[in-house]
Amino acid sequence: MYEGVIIDIDYILSTMKKLKINFDKTIKLINVLVKNNIPVVLYTENSRECIDEVKGYLKTKEPAIVAEGAQIYSPFDTEYESVFPLDINTVCKLGNWALNQNLAVNINTDEKNMSYLEWVKGLKCVNYRNSNSSYSKVVNIEMHMENDDKRIELLNFIGKNNLECYAHMYLSHVSCINSMVDKGNTLRYLASKKRWNIKKFVMVGEYFKDSSIFDEIGYGMSISDFHRNIFGMFEKTFDNNLANII
């Protein structure tokens, strides 16, 4: 039997939309787990705003893993907040390169999202020598580009300048995070703070995309598996009135 769930919220939302899987049913299943005190950890490739958006209908209480593992977002208990930030110099070089290419650039920090120019303006107001410790930590920098040639130019720029970052490619943008970030390691770090045995956790998601997380947990499942088997995988006793949503 298992003791907790990791849920790739991007995968669940996109798959439900693509396959027209019942949204209300999935949300109820997740909330039943939470009601029965089973840890439910949300994971997203996006920034913490994605978690804020789903909090209205998902009643999760645990910290969330966001931005490819670069941040642990814990609005309910800041003790578990953690960021694995980009170096200030790396952010400046990436941002200036993007501006020179006439690209829109956004910065996600541990405090808020903003444009690169707004972030630079704030940086000028702090002591640059101590900026890495006194200024808001940069979780990731997003450059909006779809052209493959431009993406190759970015990768060449990163390599030529030995920037300590990793570029994740999406349809409309590129997101750069600390090159040392590993989603599986971030999950393991959170589990050690929460004293979870993540080998007794299951994950709902896609293995090819999140293999480092799957390698840390005990079992992976699809959404259809989640609908069919989720209650039987836990030792907790569920409210019979709620179990009929299956």
C-alpha positions as CSV (number, residue, x, y, z in Angstrom):
1,M,0.0,0.0,0.0
2,Y,1.1,3.6,-0.6
3,E,1.2,6.7,1.6
4,G,1.2,9.7,-0.7
5,V,0.7,11.0,-4.3
6,I,2.8,13.3,-6.6
7,I,0.6,14.8,-9.2
8,D,1.9,16.5,-12.4
9,I,-0.9,19.1,-12.6
10,D,0.2,20.2,-16.1
11,Y,-0.2,16.6,-17.4
12,I,-3.6,16.1,-15.7
13,L,-5.1,19.3,-17.0
14,S,-3.7,18.9,-20.5
15,T,-4.8,15.2,-20.7
16,M,-8.2,15.9,-19.4
17,K,-8.7,18.6,-22.0
18,K,-7.3,16.4,-24.8
19,L,-9.2,13.2,-23.9
20,K,-12.2,15.0,-22.5
21,I,-11.8,13.2,-19.2
22,N,-14.3,14.3,-16.5
23,F,-12.7,17.2,-14.7
24,D,-15.0,17.2,-11.7
25,K,-14.4,13.6,-11.0
26,T,-10.6,14.0,-11.0
27,I,-10.7,17.0,-8.7
28,K,-13.0,15.1,-6.3
29,L,-10.7,12.2,-6.2
30,I,-7.7,14.4,-5.3
31,N,-9.7,16.2,-2.6
32,V,-10.8,12.9,-1.1
33,L,-7.2,12.0,-0.6
34,V,-6.5,15.3,1.0
35,K,-9.5,14.9,3.3
36,N,-8.2,11.6,4.4
37,N,-4.8,13.1,5.3
38,I,-2.9,11.5,2.5
39,P,-0.1,13.8,1.3
40,V,-0.8,15.2,-2.2
41,V,2.1,17.1,-3.7
42,L,1.5,19.1,-6.9
43,Y,4.2,19.4,-9.5
44,T,4.3,21.9,-12.4
45,E,6.9,22.9,-15.0
46,N,5.4,26.4,-14.7
47,S,5.8,29.1,-12.1
48,R,4.0,29.1,-8.7
49,E,1.1,31.1,-10.3
50,C,0.0,27.8,-11.8
51,I,-0.4,26.4,-8.3
52,D,-2.3,29.5,-7.1
53,E,-4.7,29.1,-10.0
54,V,-5.7,25.5,-9.0
55,K,-5.9,26.2,-5.3
56,G,-9.4,27.4,-5.7
57,Y,-10.7,23.9,-6.4
58,L,-7.8,21.6,-5.2
59,K,-7.7,21.6,-1.4
60,T,-4.1,20.5,-1.1
61,K,-2.1,21.4,2.0
62,E,1.4,20.2,1.0
63,P,4.3,22.2,-0.6
64,A,4.3,22.2,-4.4
65,I,7.3,21.6,-6.7
66,V,7.4,24.3,-9.4
67,A,9.5,25.5,-12.3
68,E,11.1,22.2,-13.2
69,G,12.1,21.7,-9.6
70,A,13.8,25.1,-9.2
71,Q,11.4,26.0,-6.4
72,I,9.5,24.5,-3.6
73,Y,6.4,26.7,-3.1
74,S,4.7,26.4,0.2
75,P,2.0,29.1,0.7
76,F,0.6,27.3,3.8
77,D,3.8,26.8,5.7
78,T,6.8,28.9,4.6
79,E,9.1,26.6,6.6
80,Y,9.3,24.4,3.6
81,E,9.9,27.2,1.0
82,S,13.1,26.6,-0.9
83,V,14.6,28.1,-4.1
84,F,17.5,26.8,-6.2
85,P,18.2,30.1,-8.0
86,L,20.1,31.3,-11.0
87,D,23.2,33.3,-10.4
88,I,22.7,37.1,-10.8
89,N,25.4,37.3,-13.5
90,T,23.8,34.5,-15.5
91,V,20.4,36.3,-15.4
92,C,22.0,39.5,-16.5
93,K,23.8,37.9,-19.4
94,L,20.7,36.0,-20.6
95,G,18.4,39.0,-20.2
96,N,20.7,41.4,-22.1
97,W,21.2,38.8,-24.9
98,A,17.4,38.5,-25.2
99,L,16.9,42.2,-25.3
100,N,19.5,42.6,-28.0
101,Q,17.5,40.0,-30.0
102,N,14.3,42.0,-29.4
103,L,12.7,39.2,-27.4
104,A,10.2,39.6,-24.6
105,V,11.8,38.5,-21.3
106,N,10.1,37.6,-18.0
107,I,11.7,36.9,-14.7
108,N,10.1,34.6,-12.1
109,T,11.5,35.2,-8.6
110,D,10.8,33.7,-5.2
111,E,8.5,36.7,-4.6
112,K,6.8,37.5,-7.9
113,N,6.9,37.5,-11.7
114,M,8.1,40.6,-13.5
115,S,9.6,41.8,-16.8
116,Y,13.4,41.7,-17.1
117,L,13.6,45.5,-17.2
118,E,11.7,45.8,-14.0
119,W,14.0,43.3,-12.3
120,V,17.1,45.1,-13.5
121,K,15.7,48.4,-12.2
122,G,15.2,46.8,-8.8
123,L,18.7,45.3,-8.9
124,K,20.2,48.8,-9.3
125,C,18.8,49.7,-5.9
126,V,20.8,47.1,-4.0
127,N,24.4,46.6,-3.1
128,Y,25.6,44.7,-6.2
129,R,28.4,43.0,-4.2
130,N,25.9,41.3,-2.0
131,S,23.1,41.1,-4.5
132,N,23.0,37.3,-4.6
133,S,22.0,37.3,-0.9
134,S,20.0,40.5,-0.6
135,Y,17.9,40.6,-3.7
136,S,15.0,38.4,-4.6
137,K,16.1,35.0,-5.9
138,V,15.5,34.2,-9.6
139,V,13.8,30.9,-10.1
140,N,13.9,31.1,-13.9
141,I,14.1,33.5,-16.8
142,E,11.7,33.1,-19.7
143,M,12.5,34.3,-23.3
144,H,9.6,34.2,-25.7
145,M,10.8,32.7,-29.0
146,E,9.5,30.1,-31.4
147,N,12.1,30.2,-34.1
148,D,14.4,27.2,-34.0
149,D,17.4,29.1,-35.4
150,K,17.1,31.7,-32.6
151,R,16.9,28.8,-30.0
152,I,20.1,27.4,-31.4
153,E,21.7,30.8,-31.1
154,L,20.7,30.9,-27.4
155,L,22.2,27.5,-26.8
156,N,25.5,28.5,-28.5
157,F,25.5,31.7,-26.4
158,I,25.0,29.7,-23.1
159,G,27.8,27.3,-24.1
160,K,30.2,30.0,-25.3
161,N,29.9,32.0,-22.1
162,N,29.9,28.9,-19.8
163,L,26.6,30.0,-18.2
164,E,25.4,27.8,-15.3
165,C,21.9,27.2,-16.6
166,Y,19.8,24.7,-18.5
167,A,17.4,25.8,-21.2
168,H,14.0,24.0,-21.3
169,M,12.3,24.3,-24.7
170,Y,8.5,25.0,-24.9
171,L,6.3,25.8,-27.9
172,S,6.3,29.5,-27.4
173,H,9.2,30.2,-25.1
174,V,12.5,29.0,-23.5
175,S,12.9,28.8,-19.8
176,C,16.3,28.8,-18.2
177,I,16.9,27.4,-14.7
178,N,19.9,26.6,-12.6
179,S,21.9,23.8,-14.3
180,M,22.2,22.0,-11.0
181,V,18.4,21.6,-10.6
182,D,17.1,18.1,-10.8
183,K,13.4,17.4,-10.2
184,G,14.0,14.1,-8.5
185,N,16.6,15.7,-6.1
186,T,14.1,18.5,-5.3
187,L,11.5,15.9,-4.4
188,R,13.9,14.0,-2.3
189,Y,14.9,17.2,-0.5
190,L,11.3,18.0,0.3
191,A,10.6,14.4,1.4
192,S,13.6,14.6,3.9
193,K,12.2,17.8,5.4
194,K,8.7,16.3,5.6
195,R,10.0,12.9,6.8
196,W,8.2,11.0,4.0
197,N,9.2,7.7,2.6
198,I,8.7,8.6,-1.1
199,K,9.2,4.9,-2.1
200,K,5.7,4.6,-0.8
201,F,4.4,7.4,-3.0
202,V,2.7,7.1,-6.4
203,M,2.9,9.7,-9.2
204,V,0.4,10.6,-11.8
205,G,2.3,11.9,-14.9
206,E,4.4,11.0,-17.9
207,Y,7.6,9.0,-17.4
208,F,9.5,10.3,-20.4
209,K,9.1,13.9,-19.2
210,D,9.6,13.4,-15.5
211,S,11.8,10.3,-15.2
212,S,13.9,11.7,-12.4
213,I,10.8,12.0,-10.2
214,F,9.5,8.6,-11.2
215,D,12.9,7.1,-10.3
216,E,12.4,8.4,-6.7
217,I,8.9,7.1,-6.1
218,G,7.4,3.6,-5.8
219,Y,4.9,3.6,-8.6
220,G,3.7,5.7,-11.6
221,M,0.2,5.7,-13.1
222,S,-1.9,7.3,-15.8
223,I,-5.0,9.3,-15.2
224,S,-7.2,6.3,-16.1
225,D,-5.2,4.2,-13.5
226,F,-5.8,7.0,-11.0
227,H,-9.5,6.9,-11.6
228,R,-9.7,3.1,-11.3
229,N,-7.3,2.2,-8.6
230,I,-6.5,5.1,-6.4
231,F,-8.6,4.1,-3.3
232,G,-7.4,0.5,-3.4
233,M,-3.7,1.7,-3.2
234,F,-4.0,3.2,0.2
235,E,-4.7,1.7,3.6
236,K,-6.7,4.7,4.7
237,T,-10.5,4.2,5.3
238,F,-12.4,6.5,3.0
239,D,-15.8,8.0,3.5
240,N,-18.3,5.7,1.6
241,N,-20.4,8.6,0.5
242,L,-17.3,10.1,-1.3
243,A,-16.0,6.8,-2.7
244,N,-19.0,6.6,-5.0
245,I,-17.6,9.3,-7.3
246,I,-15.5,6.5,-8.9
